[in-house]
């Protein structure tokens, strides 16, 4: 994980204003929050790979005990400065957290970047006592590009895994999970049309199998 940590430390300089981006706002408001809003308020929530800490702040404002973790110490410093002392540096591949420490673990737009997907899922399952919520790209091709500066090949957007229904089914079986809710999504209709027209457009996009992402709430079978 050394190279990955180095990458995200450098990436922190570009993501420090993430809280103002419409993408994360829409992802939380229309796709993540509806998945967890009816859970008991005493549930403990971890946002692993929290980045700027935006979602931790939003969830805490709605009454849940929530903390965020990130591989990048720079991002944690930014999150603490903006939202308070609710964040810790942590490597989800060998997490500091105890077994079943959280009722819910959120892992949003992160799993597609992790080289060892199964090891990450194993750790998420270990620290989550009830639910795991993930968002990942859906049917996005894994593409290699050449950097115009160093001329080295790299994965576009850092995405190294392909997710479709078959891949999701493998994750469910391998890690003894149960899908409670699953919603395919595309952010752009909400950006352009707002709500509720964005919701109607998303349903049409789902029917046409043109969704670019998916949010899944898994129940953990202990």
C-alpha positions as CSV (number, residue, x, y, z in Angstrom):
1,X,0.0,0.0,0.0
2,X,3.0,2.3,0.1
3,X,2.6,3.5,-3.5
4,X,-1.2,3.9,-3.1
5,X,-0.6,6.0,0.1
6,X,1.9,8.2,-1.8
7,X,-0.6,8.6,-4.6
8,X,-3.3,9.8,-2.3
9,X,-1.0,12.1,-0.4
10,X,-0.3,13.9,-3.7
11,X,-4.0,13.7,-4.7
12,X,-5.0,15.5,-1.5
13,X,-3.8,18.8,-3.0
14,X,-6.4,18.4,-5.8
15,X,-9.2,17.1,-3.6
16,X,-9.0,19.6,-0.8
17,X,-12.0,21.6,-2.2
18,X,-14.0,18.4,-2.8
19,X,-16.7,19.5,-0.3
20,X,-17.8,22.2,-2.9
21,X,-18.1,19.8,-5.8
22,X,-21.6,19.0,-7.0
23,X,-20.7,15.3,-7.6
24,X,-20.2,14.4,-4.0
25,X,-23.1,16.5,-2.9
26,X,-25.5,14.7,-5.3
27,X,-24.1,11.3,-4.6
28,X,-24.7,11.8,-0.9
29,X,-28.1,13.5,-1.1
30,X,-29.8,11.4,-3.7
31,X,-28.1,8.0,-3.4
32,X,-26.3,7.4,-0.1
33,X,-28.5,9.2,2.4
34,X,-31.7,7.5,1.2
35,X,-30.1,4.1,1.9
36,X,-29.3,4.9,5.6
37,X,-31.8,7.6,6.6
38,X,-34.2,5.1,8.3
39,X,-31.5,3.3,10.3
40,X,-31.6,3.7,14.1
41,X,-29.9,6.9,15.2
42,X,-27.8,5.1,17.8
43,X,-25.9,3.2,15.0
44,X,-22.2,3.9,14.7
45,X,-21.1,4.8,11.2
46,X,-17.6,4.8,9.6
47,X,-17.0,6.6,6.3
48,X,-13.8,4.8,5.2
49,X,-11.9,6.6,2.5
50,X,-13.7,9.8,3.6
51,X,-11.6,12.2,1.6
52,X,-12.5,15.8,2.5
53,X,-14.9,14.5,5.3
54,X,-17.9,16.1,3.6
55,X,-20.2,13.0,4.1
56,X,-19.2,12.6,7.7
57,X,-20.2,16.1,8.4
58,X,-23.6,15.7,6.6
59,X,-24.4,12.4,8.4
60,X,-23.4,13.9,11.8
61,X,-25.7,16.8,11.1
62,X,-28.5,14.3,10.7
63,X,-28.0,12.8,14.1
64,X,-25.7,9.8,13.6
65,X,-22.5,9.1,15.5
66,X,-20.0,9.1,12.6
67,X,-16.3,9.2,12.1
68,X,-14.2,9.2,8.9
69,X,-10.9,7.5,8.0
70,X,-8.6,8.0,5.1
71,X,-5.2,6.6,3.9
72,X,-4.0,10.2,3.3
73,X,-2.9,12.0,6.4
74,X,-3.1,15.3,4.4
75,X,-6.8,14.7,3.7
76,X,-7.5,13.9,7.4
77,X,-5.8,17.2,8.3
78,X,-8.1,19.0,5.9
79,X,-11.2,17.2,7.2
80,X,-10.3,18.0,10.8
81,X,-9.8,21.7,10.0
82,X,-13.1,21.9,8.2
83,X,-15.3,19.7,10.3
84,X,-13.8,18.9,13.6
85,X,-11.9,16.1,15.4
86,X,-13.9,13.2,13.9
87,X,-11.3,11.8,11.6
88,X,-8.4,9.4,11.8
89,X,-5.7,8.2,9.4
90,X,-6.3,4.5,8.6
91,X,-5.3,1.9,6.0
92,X,-8.5,-0.2,5.3
93,X,-6.3,-3.1,4.1
94,X,-5.0,-3.5,7.7
95,X,-7.4,-1.3,9.7
96,X,-6.8,-0.2,13.2
97,X,-10.5,-0.7,14.1
98,X,-11.8,-3.6,16.2
99,X,-14.0,-6.4,15.0
100,X,-17.6,-5.2,14.7
101,X,-16.7,-1.7,15.9
102,X,-19.2,0.0,13.6
103,X,-22.8,-0.8,12.8
104,X,-22.4,0.6,9.3
105,X,-19.3,1.1,7.1
106,X,-19.5,3.3,4.0
107,X,-16.9,2.8,1.3
108,X,-17.9,5.3,-1.5
109,X,-16.0,5.6,-4.8
110,X,-13.0,3.8,-3.3
111,X,-13.2,0.1,-4.0
112,X,-12.5,0.5,-7.7
113,X,-9.0,1.9,-6.7
114,X,-7.9,-0.9,-4.4
115,X,-5.5,-3.4,-5.9
116,X,-6.6,-6.3,-3.6
117,X,-10.4,-6.0,-3.7
118,X,-11.1,-9.1,-1.7
119,X,-8.8,-8.1,1.1
120,X,-10.5,-4.8,1.3
121,X,-13.9,-6.4,1.5
122,X,-12.7,-8.8,4.2
123,X,-11.6,-5.9,6.3
124,X,-14.8,-3.9,5.7
125,X,-16.8,-7.0,6.7
126,X,-14.6,-7.5,9.8
127,X,-15.2,-4.0,11.3
128,X,-18.9,-3.7,10.2
129,X,-21.4,-5.5,12.5
130,X,-24.5,-5.0,10.4
131,X,-24.2,-3.2,7.0
132,X,-21.6,-2.2,4.4
133,X,-22.6,0.5,1.9
134,X,-20.5,0.9,-1.3
135,X,-20.7,3.0,-4.4
136,X,-18.7,2.0,-7.4
137,X,-18.6,2.7,-11.2
138,X,-21.0,0.5,-13.1
139,X,-19.9,-1.2,-16.4
140,X,-17.1,1.2,-16.7
141,X,-14.3,-0.2,-18.9
142,X,-10.9,-0.4,-17.3
143,X,-8.8,1.7,-19.6
144,X,-5.0,2.3,-19.7
145,X,-3.7,5.7,-20.8
146,X,-0.3,7.1,-21.4
147,X,0.7,10.1,-19.2
148,X,1.7,13.0,-21.5
149,X,4.3,14.1,-19.0
150,X,6.1,11.0,-17.9
151,X,5.0,8.7,-20.8
152,X,4.1,5.9,-18.4
153,X,0.9,4.0,-18.6
154,X,-1.7,4.3,-15.9
155,X,-5.3,3.4,-15.2
156,X,-7.7,6.1,-16.2
157,X,-9.1,7.8,-13.1
158,X,-7.1,5.2,-11.0
159,X,-9.9,2.7,-11.6
160,X,-8.5,-0.8,-11.8
161,X,-11.7,-2.9,-11.4
162,X,-14.8,-3.5,-13.5
163,X,-18.2,-3.9,-11.8
164,X,-21.3,-5.3,-13.2
165,X,-24.1,-7.6,-11.9
166,X,-21.9,-10.7,-12.2
167,X,-19.0,-9.1,-10.3
168,X,-21.4,-7.9,-7.6
169,X,-22.8,-11.4,-7.2
170,X,-19.3,-12.8,-6.8
171,X,-18.6,-10.3,-4.0
172,X,-21.9,-11.2,-2.3
173,X,-21.1,-15.0,-2.3
174,X,-17.5,-14.7,-1.5
175,X,-17.9,-12.4,1.5
176,X,-21.3,-13.8,2.8
177,X,-23.3,-10.7,2.2
178,X,-26.9,-10.0,1.4
179,X,-28.1,-7.2,-0.8
180,X,-30.7,-5.1,1.1
181,X,-30.9,-2.3,-1.5
182,X,-29.2,-1.6,-4.8
183,X,-29.7,1.4,-7.0
184,X,-28.0,2.2,-10.3
185,X,-27.3,5.8,-10.9
186,X,-26.0,8.6,-13.1
187,X,-25.2,12.0,-11.5
188,X,-25.7,14.2,-14.6
189,X,-29.5,14.2,-14.6
190,X,-29.5,15.7,-11.1
191,X,-26.9,18.3,-12.1
192,X,-28.8,19.4,-15.2
193,X,-32.5,18.8,-14.1
194,X,-32.5,18.8,-10.3
195,X,-35.1,16.8,-8.4
196,X,-37.6,15.3,-9.2
197,X,-36.9,15.3,-13.0
198,X,-33.4,13.9,-12.3
199,X,-35.0,11.0,-10.5
200,X,-37.3,10.3,-13.5
201,X,-34.4,10.5,-15.9
202,X,-32.4,8.1,-13.8
203,X,-35.2,5.5,-13.9
204,X,-35.2,5.7,-17.7
205,X,-31.4,5.5,-17.8
206,X,-31.6,2.4,-15.6
207,X,-34.1,0.7,-17.9
208,X,-31.9,1.4,-20.9
209,X,-28.9,0.0,-18.9
210,X,-26.9,3.2,-19.3
211,X,-26.2,3.8,-15.6
212,X,-22.6,4.8,-14.8
213,X,-22.6,3.9,-11.1
214,X,-24.3,1.8,-8.5
215,X,-24.9,2.2,-4.7
216,X,-25.4,-1.0,-2.7
217,X,-26.4,-1.6,0.9
218,X,-25.1,-5.0,2.0
219,X,-26.2,-6.8,5.2
220,X,-23.3,-8.6,6.9
221,X,-24.0,-12.2,7.7
222,X,-22.0,-13.1,10.9
